[in-house]
């Protein structure tokens, strides 16, 4: 059995995230570009994928959702550079963004408070048992997460750090 793995040529697992992936706002001055993500070894029966990026260290009481992409067709094994651009035009056909905790339907770059210890950013691809999630376009990150977990056949993740 092949292992289900997620990687990025832009962000090393357990490494430091480059400043170009930082948000542009909230006091941060990055490019707000999303990284390339690649995966392989999805479980048998996978009908679609979802990708999430989550900061469990955000001082919000509930963490911070930076990126949620759902309804990625099962044939897709990569999100290209800046696939998280506002409007979704760089996503694979059929995929859609769910609103992140910045309130946008896009990649929301890393932006921990200055002086905090570096935050952990968990990048995850979820193999799903359904071709599309039955959630509205304006679903919350919590609802999307619930439905992703309800249909997950498997996940692959890596974590990287960023501080300022």
Secondary structure, DSSP 8 states (H G I E B T S, - for coil): ----EEE-SSS-TTSB--GGGB-EETTEES------EEEE---TT--EEEEEEEETTSTTTT-EEEEEEEEEETT--EE-TTTT-TTSTTS-TT-EE---TTS-SS---B---TTS--EEEEEEEEEESSSS----TT--HHHHHHHHHHTEEEEEEEEEEE--
